[in-house]
C-alpha cells in the first residue's frame, strides 16, 4: 500500500513553478486532493483556472514569504504528504535573496510541519544535482554520497562576493543538509523524508509564465556554439515531466523513506541535444549544431536507486529538447 495513497491530501509548495505545476497536475490526475502554496493570490488564481477540470480537489494558499517562521502553519494542517518544490532558481541572485531564503524556507516549512502537520507522514524535498556536483575529473561516477562542498566553501569564504551560481549551488547543498539534520535532531517524528536531486530540467511549461530554467536552456540551445565546444560535456539532464512523476512516486513508495535519491536521464553535450532533435517530429525547424563533431569525456550518475526504489523511467532527449523549444516559441515566454 502506498505511504500516501491516492485518497490522500498533499501540499505542494512552489505550485505555480516549472516543476511544481507539473507535480500538482500529476497528483490530481492520480486522484489526490492538492493544496498548492503560492506567493500571491494572482498566481493562485492562475493555477486554479488552469486546474478547473479537477473541480474542488485543488485549492491554493498564499505564502508570500516562505522564510518567515509560521509561514506554513495553516498550509500543512490536515495534510498527509508534503512536496517542497519552492526555490529561488536564479543564477544571478544574491546571498540574502537566494542562499538565506532557500535555507530558511526549508526550516520554516519543517518547523510548521512539526508544530501543525499532525497528519503528515512523508515529505519529499526537491534538492538539486547542484548539491551533488563536487568538482571531479571527467569520467567520475556521482552517487548519493557526493555533496558539493566546493561551492559551499566559496560561499562561506566570500558570502555576498561569491559568484552567483555558487551561491545557488551552496543554497541547494545546505538546504538539503539542514533538512536531513532536522530529521536526525528531532527524531522520532511521525513523518519521514525523501530528497530528490534533479539536474537541468528540459521539457514544456505547463503555465504561461516565465521561468528561469526554460529561459536559460532555450537560449543555450539556440546559441551558435563553436565546434570545439559543442561536443564537450555540459552536465546532466532530465525532463521536468519525469521529475514531477518522481515526486509522486516518492510519496507513494514505502522504501523511499529516509533516502536521498539521484535522478537523471544522463549526461549531455549540446551536440547531443541537436542530434536528438533530428530524430523527433516537429513542425518547427530545429537547430543542427555541428553534426559528427568529436565528443569529449563525460561524467556519469549512478541512478540505480531511482530505478530500484521508484521504478522511474525517462523520456528521450529529443522529445525533451523539442518540447522545450516548442513551449518557449508558442508561449513566447523565453527570450
PyMOL commands that set and color helices and strands:
alter all, ss='L'
color gray80, all
select helices_A, chain A and resi 18-29+41-50+52-57+95-116+129-131+149-161+164-185+212-221+227-230+240-252+254-256+270-277+304-310+317-331
alter helices_A, ss='H'
color red, helices_A
select strands_A, chain A and resi 9-13+33-38+58-62+81-84+122-126+141-142+192-197+200-202+233-239+260-262+266-269+300-301
alter strands_A, ss='S'
color yellow, strands_A
deselect
rebuild
show_as cartoon
